[in-house]
Amino acid sequence: MKKPAVEVDNVSMRFNMSQEKVDNLKEFAIKKVTGKISYKEFWALKDVSFKLQPGDHLGILGTNGAGKSTLLKTVAGVMKPTEGKVITRGKVVPMLELGAGFDKEYTGSENIFLYGAMLGYSKEFLEEKYDEIVTFSELGEFINMPIKNYSSGMRARLGFSVATIVDPEILILDEVLSVGDAKFKKKSLAKVQSMFDKGVTVLFVSHSLRQVRRICNKAIILDHGKIIKYGKIEEVALYYKQMLAINDGRDPDKVKLASVDKSIKEQRRERMQKLKADLADSNAKLEEALKEIERLKAQQQ
């Protein structure tokens, strides 16, 4: 049996929140020395554990502040957990905050190398893929302009183009399935879809339950940093909708899941079944043709 692509083992993440207002470094140093700085512990994640096999698509659900983005950052290696461990097997591509590492004073061209380096790509690799990145981003001559003159959509397009230049084995998505205008949105969705078709392992955070159900085969629900539900997507999705209904004062027993488009895995399975059927039909026709040839040869003799 293959080893899990992702293992999250009793992961907890603690942040120290200062209870004192500090306006500058000097004031902080004085209060630190005199013992006047106090902190309040905030656990963004607490004892989170799960495993994903290669090709699994995990949806991460939860209300704002539940710890979803923090979990993605720990899996991506952006944050080191306070407790527990995360093991990933394969090339990880995090698509969290596209372009978050851009320097506004640098040009788009310079930021390709800056952002790429932050994602772990070598200079040689980025030089090799440079034209492909620029072409996909559709920025044209704007690539030589400072990022500070870009619109948010242009920055996101450049960030997406750099982040997706490699074929990942583990893809981490945080509400970035589509960026830019309608034309680029269609292209970016097709790019992500091509990654799905190659059997990539996915961790996906979205507030769109419909999108999560269409893409994922498993899901977890986070609440105040803890997993309160983990299982197959339809089971977890219904539980999540019922949870939201209770929060809104509605009757959870009346909650139903709307139909969604077929999942990625279902589409892939159907395509494989069709190909197998076509192959079997072709083999049958070939066998019949060979028999006919043998009959004709026998008649000639």
C-alpha positions in Angstrom: 0.0 0.0 0.0 1.3 3.5 -0.9 2.3 5.8 1.9 0.0 8.8 2.5 0.8 11.9 0.4 -0.1 14.1 3.5 0.0 13.2 7.2 -1.1 15.7 9.8 -0.4 14.3 13.2 -1.8 16.1 16.3 -1.0 19.5 15.0 -1.6 22.5 17.2 -0.8 26.1 16.4 -0.5 28.7 19.2 -0.2 32.5 18.8 0.7 34.9 21.6 -1.6 37.9 21.5 -0.2 40.9 23.3 -2.6 42.5 25.8 -0.6 45.7 25.9 -0.6 48.5 23.3 2.9 49.1 22.1 3.6 51.9 19.6 7.3 51.4 18.9 10.3 49.2 19.4 11.7 51.3 22.3 8.5 51.1 24.3 8.3 47.4 23.6 11.9 46.9 24.9 11.3 48.9 28.1 8.0 47.0 28.9 9.7 43.7 28.1 12.6 44.4 30.5 10.3 45.7 33.2 8.0 42.7 32.8 5.0 44.8 31.8 4.3 42.8 28.6 1.7 40.1 29.0 0.4 37.7 26.4 -2.9 35.9 25.9 -2.6 32.5 24.3 -4.7 31.8 21.2 -4.8 28.3 19.8 -5.7 28.6 16.1 -5.4 24.8 15.7 -5.7 22.1 18.4 -4.9 18.4 18.0 -5.7 18.3 14.2 -5.0 14.9 12.6 -5.8 13.3 9.2 -4.1 11.4 6.4 -4.6 11.8 2.6 -3.7 9.1 0.1 -2.3 10.1 -3.3 -5.1 11.5 -5.4 -7.4 12.4 -2.5 -9.2 15.7 -2.7 -9.9 17.1 0.8 -12.3 20.0 1.3 -11.7 22.1 4.5 -14.9 23.7 5.8 -15.6 26.0 8.6 -16.9 29.5 9.5 -14.5 32.5 9.5 -11.8 32.2 12.2 -12.1 28.4 12.3 -8.5 27.8 11.4 -8.8 26.8 7.8 -6.1 29.1 6.3 -3.8 28.4 9.3 -4.1 24.7 8.6 -3.2 25.2 4.9 -0.1 27.2 5.8 1.1 24.5 8.2 0.8 21.9 5.5 2.4 24.2 3.0 5.4 24.7 5.3 4.7 28.4 5.7 4.2 28.0 9.4 5.8 25.5 11.8 3.2 24.0 14.1 3.6 24.6 17.9 2.9 20.9 18.5 2.6 17.9 16.3 4.0 17.3 12.9 3.2 17.5 9.2 4.6 15.1 6.6 4.2 15.7 2.9 5.5 13.3 0.2 5.8 15.0 -3.2 6.2 18.4 -4.7 3.9 20.9 -2.9 2.5 23.9 -4.7 0.7 26.3 -2.3 -1.8 28.7 -3.9 -2.7 30.7 -0.9 -2.4 34.5 -1.3 -1.3 34.9 -4.9 1.4 37.5 -5.2 1.6 38.1 -1.4 5.4 38.2 -1.7 5.6 40.7 -4.5 7.7 43.9 -4.0 5.6 46.8 -5.3 8.8 48.7 -6.3 10.0 45.9 -8.6 8.7 45.2 -12.1 6.6 42.2 -12.9 9.6 40.6 -14.5 11.7 41.0 -11.4 8.9 39.8 -9.2 8.7 36.5 -11.2 12.2 35.7 -9.8 11.4 37.0 -6.3 8.1 35.2 -6.0 9.4 32.1 -7.7 12.3 32.0 -5.2 9.9 32.2 -2.3 8.0 29.2 -3.8 11.3 27.3 -3.9 12.0 27.5 -7.7 15.6 27.9 -8.8 16.8 30.9 -10.9 17.7 28.5 -13.7 14.3 27.0 -13.7 12.6 30.4 -13.7 14.8 31.6 -16.6 13.8 28.5 -18.5 10.1 29.0 -17.9 10.1 32.8 -18.0 8.5 33.2 -21.5 5.9 30.6 -20.6 5.0 32.5 -17.4 4.7 35.9 -19.2 2.6 34.4 -22.0 0.2 32.7 -19.6 -0.2 35.9 -17.5 -1.2 37.9 -20.7 0.6 40.9 -19.2 2.5 41.7 -22.4 4.5 44.9 -22.2 3.2 45.5 -18.7 5.6 42.9 -17.4 8.3 45.6 -17.3 6.2 48.0 -15.3 6.5 48.2 -11.4 3.9 46.1 -9.6 2.6 49.2 -7.8 1.0 50.2 -11.1 -0.8 46.9 -11.5 -4.5 46.3 -10.7 -5.3 43.6 -8.2 -6.4 41.3 -11.1 -3.0 41.8 -12.9 -1.1 40.9 -9.7 -3.2 37.8 -9.2 -2.7 36.7 -12.8 1.1 37.0 -12.4 1.0 35.2 -9.1 -1.1 32.4 -10.5 1.2 32.1 -13.6 4.3 31.7 -11.4 2.7 29.4 -8.9 1.3 27.0 -11.5 4.4 26.7 -13.7 5.3 23.3 -12.2 3.2 20.1 -12.1 2.5 19.5 -8.3 1.9 16.3 -6.6 0.2 18.1 -3.7 -1.9 21.2 -4.5 -3.0 23.6 -1.8 -5.8 26.0 -2.7 -7.3 28.8 -0.6 -10.2 30.4 -2.5 -8.0 30.9 -5.7 -9.7 28.6 -8.2 -10.3 31.6 -10.5 -8.6 34.9 -10.9 -8.7 37.9 -13.3 -11.3 38.7 -15.9 -13.8 36.2 -17.5 -11.3 35.1 -20.2 -8.4 34.5 -17.8 -10.8 32.9 -15.3 -11.7 30.3 -17.8 -8.0 29.7 -18.6 -7.0 29.4 -14.9 -9.8 27.0 -14.2 -8.7 24.8 -17.2 -5.1 24.9 -15.8 -6.2 23.7 -12.3 -8.5 21.1 -14.0 -5.5 19.7 -15.9 -3.7 19.3 -12.5 -6.7 17.4 -11.1 -6.7 15.1 -14.1 -3.1 14.1 -13.4 -4.1 12.6 -10.0 -2.8 15.4 -7.8 -3.6 15.4 -4.1 -5.6 18.5 -3.2 -6.4 20.4 0.0 -9.1 23.0 -0.8 -10.6 25.8 1.3 -13.7 27.5 -0.1 -16.9 29.1 1.2 -18.6 27.6 -1.8 -20.0 24.3 -0.6 -21.1 23.5 -4.1 -17.6 23.9 -5.4 -16.1 21.8 -2.6 -18.6 19.0 -3.3 -17.9 19.0 -7.0 -14.1 18.8 -6.5 -13.5 16.8 -3.3 -14.1 13.2 -2.2 -13.3 13.9 1.5 -13.9 16.8 3.8 -13.3 18.0 7.4 -15.1 20.7 9.4 -13.0 22.9 11.6 -14.5 24.8 14.6 -12.3 26.9 16.8 -9.3 25.1 15.5 -10.6 21.5 16.2 -11.9 18.9 13.7 -15.5 18.2 14.6 -16.3 16.1 11.5 -14.2 14.1 9.1 -15.4 11.7 6.3 -16.8 11.4 2.9 -17.8 14.6 1.2 -21.6 14.2 1.0 -21.8 13.1 4.7 -19.7 16.0 5.9 -21.4 18.5 3.6 -24.8 17.7 4.9 -23.6 18.0 8.5 -22.0 21.4 7.7 -25.3 22.7 6.2 -27.2 21.5 9.3 -24.6 23.2 11.5 -25.1 26.5 9.7 -28.9 26.1 9.9 -28.7 25.7 13.7 -26.5 28.8 13.9 -29.1 30.7 11.9 -32.0 29.4 14.0 -33.4 27.2 11.3 -34.6 23.6 11.5 -31.6 21.3 10.6 -33.9 18.4 9.8 -35.3 20.3 6.8 -31.8 20.9 5.3 -31.1 19.1 2.0 -28.2 19.1 -0.3 -28.8 20.5 -3.8 -27.6 18.4 -6.7 -24.2 19.3 -8.1 -22.3 18.6 -11.2 -20.4 15.3 -11.3 -17.2 15.3 -9.2 -13.8 15.3 -10.9 -13.2 11.6 -9.9 -16.6 10.6 -11.2 -15.9 12.3 -14.5 -12.5 10.6 -14.7 -14.0 7.2 -13.9 -16.7 7.6 -16.6 -14.0 8.6 -19.1 -12.0 5.5 -18.2 -15.0 3.3 -18.5 -15.8 4.7 -21.9 -12.2 4.2 -23.1 -12.3 0.6 -21.9 -15.6 0.0 -23.6 -14.2 1.6 -26.9 -11.1 -0.5 -26.6 -13.1 -3.7 -26.0 -15.3 -2.9 -29.0 -12.2 -2.2 -31.2 -10.6 -5.5 -30.0 -13.8 -7.4 -30.9 -13.9 -5.8 -34.4 -10.2 -6.6 -34.9 -10.8 -10.2 -33.9 -13.7 -10.5 -36.3 -11.6 -9.0 -39.1 -8.8 -11.5 -38.4 -11.2 -14.3 -38.5 -12.6 -13.0 -41.8 -9.0 -12.9 -43.2 -8.5 -16.5 -42.2 -11.7 -17.6 -43.9 -10.7 -15.8 -47.1 -7.3 -17.5 -47.1 -8.9 -20.9 -46.6 -11.2 -20.3 -49.5 -8.3 -19.3 -51.8 -6.6 -22.6 -51.0 
